[in-house]
Amino acid sequence: MRRRGRAVVTEEETRVLVSVEFLAQAKVAAGEARCEVELADAATPRELLRQLVERRPTMAPLAGCNGEAVPLLLFVGNEQVDWDDGRPLRDGDRVLITSPMSGG
């Protein structure tokens, strides 16, 4: 048993580890191609983004930190996911973050 603020926590918190890969402008802003991020169990994509920006402030302009929509694309596994998707990330998820690309 341990204390957190006024709350008493009787179980160990479950944590999840996700692998993150950055491409294009996201890679430049992050300053690296990949990393692993440990999150609280049931963390959402938005919580992942918050943690990434805390550790890499250079990502803030791409992360919608001024109240704008996030101009980055997010993929969990092979599925494109919205940043505000409430679906929790799971241990072992592979996440890809990239900027939209156009061309023809």
GROMACS elastic network, one bead per residue, 0.5 to 0.9 nm:
[ bonds ]
;  ai    aj funct       b0    kb
    1     8     6  0.68892   500
    1     9     6  0.58382   500
    1    11     6  0.70112   500
    1    12     6  0.85299   500
    2     7     6  0.86380   500
    2     8     6  0.57817   500
    2     9     6  0.53802   500
    2    10     6  0.65749   500
    2    11     6  0.86414   500
    3     6     6  0.66991   500
    3     7     6  0.58312   500
    3     9     6  0.58765   500
    3    10     6  0.85914   500
    4     7     6  0.52086   500
    4     8     6  0.60021   500
    4     9     6  0.67388   500
    5     8     6  0.79044   500
    9    12     6  0.74016   500
    9    13     6  0.83880   500
   11    14     6  0.86996   500
   13    40     6  0.73638   500
   13    41     6  0.75076   500
   14    39     6  0.88603   500
   14    40     6  0.64482   500
   14    41     6  0.53010   500
   14    42     6  0.89240   500
   15    38     6  0.65350   500
   15    39     6  0.56100   500
   15    42     6  0.86004   500
   15    91     6  0.77610   500
   16    37     6  0.82215   500
   16    38     6  0.56386   500
   16    39     6  0.53138   500
   16    40     6  0.62069   500
   16    41     6  0.56951   500
   16    42     6  0.82711   500
   16    43     6  0.84117   500
   16    89     6  0.78093   500
   16    90     6  0.61901   500
   16    92     6  0.72859   500
   16    93     6  0.87929   500
   17    36     6  0.66293   500
   17    37     6  0.56657   500
   17    39     6  0.63609   500
   17    40     6  0.88834   500
   17    90     6  0.76820   500
   17    91     6  0.50654   500
   17    92     6  0.58298   500
   17    93     6  0.75444   500
   18    35     6  0.85732   500
   18    36     6  0.56645   500
   18    37     6  0.54384   500
   18    38     6  0.65263   500
   18    39     6  0.77999   500
   18    89     6  0.77564   500
   18    90     6  0.73652   500
   18    91     6  0.59976   500
   18    92     6  0.51862   500
   18    93     6  0.50107   500
   18    94     6  0.59587   500
   18    95     6  0.70353   500
   19    34     6  0.73288   500
   19    35     6  0.60387   500
   19    37     6  0.64937   500
   19    92     6  0.69281   500
   19    93     6  0.63938   500
   19    95     6  0.59615   500
   19    96     6  0.84237   500
   20    33     6  0.84002   500
   20    34     6  0.55058   500
   20    35     6  0.53220   500
   20    36     6  0.58635   500
   20    37     6  0.72559   500
   20    93     6  0.85458   500
   20    94     6  0.60987   500
   20    96     6  0.57707   500
   20    97     6  0.73128   500
   21    27     6  0.79995   500
   21    32     6  0.85747   500
   21    33     6  0.57445   500
   21    35     6  0.66585   500
   21    36     6  0.87352   500
   21    94     6  0.78176   500
   21    95     6  0.62157   500
   21    97     6  0.62221   500
   21    98     6  0.84719   500
   22    25     6  0.82383   500
   22    26     6  0.54867   500
   22    28     6  0.83125   500
   22    30     6  0.73757   500
   22    32     6  0.72695   500
   22    33     6  0.50842   500
   22    34     6  0.60042   500
   22    35     6  0.86113   500
   22    95     6  0.86303   500
   22    96     6  0.59828   500
   22    98     6  0.59026   500
   23    26     6  0.55478   500
   23    28     6  0.79343   500
   23    33     6  0.68631   500
   23    96     6  0.75838   500
   23    97     6  0.63406   500
   23    99     6  0.72817   500
   24    27     6  0.54061   500
   24    28     6  0.67256   500
   24    29     6  0.89408   500
   24    97     6  0.88352   500
   24    98     6  0.59158   500
   24    99     6  0.61981   500
   24   100     6  0.87900   500
   24   101     6  0.87491   500
   25    28     6  0.50476   500
   25    29     6  0.61121   500
   25    30     6  0.84809   500
   25    62     6  0.83802   500
   25    72     6  0.89341   500
   25    98     6  0.68621   500
   25    99     6  0.59051   500
   26    29     6  0.50771   500
   26    30     6  0.59451   500
   26    31     6  0.83770   500
   26    32     6  0.89555   500
   26    33     6  0.87583   500
   26    59     6  0.71899   500
   26    62     6  0.74192   500
   26    72     6  0.74917   500
   26    97     6  0.65759   500
   26    98     6  0.54047   500
   26    99     6  0.61683   500
   27    30     6  0.51409   500
   27    31     6  0.59570   500
   27    32     6  0.57347   500
   27    33     6  0.54906   500
   27    34     6  0.82421   500
   27    97     6  0.82727   500
   27    98     6  0.75519   500
   28    31     6  0.51694   500
   28    32     6  0.70296   500
   28    33     6  0.82951   500
   28    58     6  0.89204   500
   28    59     6  0.87278   500
   29    32     6  0.81310   500
   29    56     6  0.78630   500
   29    57     6  0.85299   500
   29    58     6  0.53770   500
   29    60     6  0.85001   500
   29    61     6  0.87611   500
   29    62     6  0.78833   500
   30    33     6  0.76211   500
   30    34     6  0.88473   500
   30    52     6  0.83153   500
   30    53     6  0.86185   500
   30    56     6  0.59910   500
   30    57     6  0.83334   500
   30    58     6  0.66083   500
   30    59     6  0.58691   500
   31    56     6  0.80662   500
   31    58     6  0.83158   500
   31    59     6  0.89948   500
   32    35     6  0.75914   500
   37    48     6  0.79711   500
   37    51     6  0.83720   500
   37    52     6  0.81554   500
   38    91     6  0.89346   500
   39    42     6  0.82290   500
   39    43     6  0.62301   500
   39    47     6  0.83106   500
   39    48     6  0.72983   500
   39    51     6  0.84683   500
   39    89     6  0.86584   500
   39    91     6  0.89440   500
   40    43     6  0.55718   500
   41    88     6  0.77625   500
   41    89     6  0.78188   500
   41    90     6  0.75419   500
   41    91     6  0.82705   500
   42    87     6  0.79095   500
   42    89     6  0.61641   500
   42    90     6  0.72410   500
   43    46     6  0.80786   500
   43    47     6  0.59037   500
   43    48     6  0.69999   500
   43    86     6  0.86041   500
   43    87     6  0.82468   500
   43    88     6  0.51933   500
   43    89     6  0.58118   500
   43    90     6  0.82354   500
   44    47     6  0.51961   500
   44    48     6  0.64314   500
   44    49     6  0.88154   500
   44    83     6  0.81373   500
   44    84     6  0.78099   500
   44    85     6  0.71552   500
   44    86     6  0.57054   500
   44    87     6  0.59891   500
   44    89     6  0.57763   500
   45    49     6  0.62983   500
   45    50     6  0.87499   500
   45    74     6  0.83384   500
   45    81     6  0.82984   500
   45    82     6  0.78816   500
   45    83     6  0.53515   500
   45    84     6  0.67813   500
   45    85     6  0.68298   500
   45    86     6  0.74611   500
   45    87     6  0.76825   500
   45    88     6  0.72736   500
   45    89     6  0.68796   500
   46    49     6  0.50416   500
   46    50     6  0.62920   500
   46    51     6  0.87504   500
   46    82     6  0.89282   500
   46    83     6  0.53435   500
   46    84     6  0.59112   500
   46    85     6  0.78586   500
   46    86     6  0.83171   500
   47    50     6  0.50277   500
   47    51     6  0.62872   500
   47    52     6  0.86298   500
   48    51     6  0.52147   500
   48    52     6  0.61893   500
   48    53     6  0.87246   500
   48    89     6  0.87099   500
   49    52     6  0.50496   500
   49    53     6  0.62043   500
   49    54     6  0.85985   500
   49    63     6  0.72143   500
   49    83     6  0.81293   500
   50    53     6  0.52710   500
   50    54     6  0.62184   500
   50    55     6  0.88251   500
   50    63     6  0.84370   500
   51    54     6  0.50400   500
   51    55     6  0.64093   500
   51    56     6  0.84914   500
   52    55     6  0.53081   500
   52    56     6  0.58610   500
   52    57     6  0.80659   500
   52    59     6  0.77383   500
   53    57     6  0.50219   500
   53    58     6  0.73620   500
   53    59     6  0.56249   500
   53    60     6  0.57495   500
   53    63     6  0.74406   500
   53    65     6  0.88095   500
   54    57     6  0.59112   500
   54    59     6  0.89165   500
   54    60     6  0.86137   500
   55    58     6  0.89845   500
   56    59     6  0.57996   500
   56    60     6  0.77690   500
   57    60     6  0.54199   500
   57    61     6  0.85349   500
   58    61     6  0.70592   500
   58    62     6  0.83842   500
   59    62     6  0.54892   500
   59    63     6  0.60596   500
   60    64     6  0.67149   500
   60    65     6  0.55860   500
   60    66     6  0.83381   500
   61    64     6  0.62149   500
   61    65     6  0.64724   500
   61    66     6  0.77094   500
   62    65     6  0.77633   500
   62    70     6  0.66054   500
   62    71     6  0.61494   500
   62    72     6  0.66223   500
   62    99     6  0.84107   500
   63    66     6  0.84526   500
   63    68     6  0.84440   500
   63    69     6  0.80118   500
   63    70     6  0.51549   500
   63    71     6  0.68792   500
   63    72     6  0.69337   500
   64    67     6  0.57071   500
   64    69     6  0.53781   500
   64    71     6  0.70233   500
   64    72     6  0.87791   500
   65    68     6  0.68338   500
   65    69     6  0.86351   500
   65    70     6  0.81006   500
   66    69     6  0.87475   500
   67    70     6  0.86919   500
   68    71     6  0.84496   500
   69    72     6  0.89024   500
   70    73     6  0.80410   500
   70    83     6  0.76040   500
   71    99     6  0.66200   500
   71   100     6  0.72344   500
   72    83     6  0.87955   500
   72    97     6  0.65767   500
   72    98     6  0.56166   500
   72   100     6  0.64897   500
   73    80     6  0.74330   500
   73    81     6  0.78587   500
   73    82     6  0.78094   500
   73    83     6  0.82154   500
   73    96     6  0.80422   500
   73    97     6  0.56982   500
   73    98     6  0.52489   500
   73    99     6  0.57314   500
   73   100     6  0.63453   500
   74    79     6  0.84470   500
   74    80     6  0.57883   500
   74    81     6  0.56064   500
   74    82     6  0.67461   500
   74    83     6  0.69618   500
   74    95     6  0.70578   500
   74    96     6  0.58142   500
   74    98     6  0.67563   500
   74    99     6  0.88086   500
   75    78     6  0.62129   500
   75    79     6  0.53166   500
   75    81     6  0.55738   500
   75    82     6  0.84959   500
   75    94     6  0.81866   500
   75    95     6  0.56034   500
   75    96     6  0.50229   500
   75    97     6  0.65752   500
   75    98     6  0.86363   500
   76    79     6  0.54580   500
   76    80     6  0.64274   500
   76    81     6  0.65998   500
   76    89     6  0.83031   500
   76    93     6  0.66338   500
   76    94     6  0.58308   500
   76    96     6  0.65288   500
   77    80     6  0.81886   500
   77    93     6  0.66493   500
   77    94     6  0.53811   500
   77    95     6  0.62551   500
   77    96     6  0.77972   500
   78    94     6  0.88382   500
   78    95     6  0.88882   500
   78    96     6  0.89539   500
   81    84     6  0.83924   500
   81    85     6  0.66881   500
   82    85     6  0.51574   500
   82    86     6  0.88758   500
   83    86     6  0.83332   500
   84    87     6  0.86547   500
   85    88     6  0.83281   500
   89    92     6  0.86946   500
   89    93     6  0.66512   500
   90    93     6  0.55976   500
   98   101     6  0.86620   500
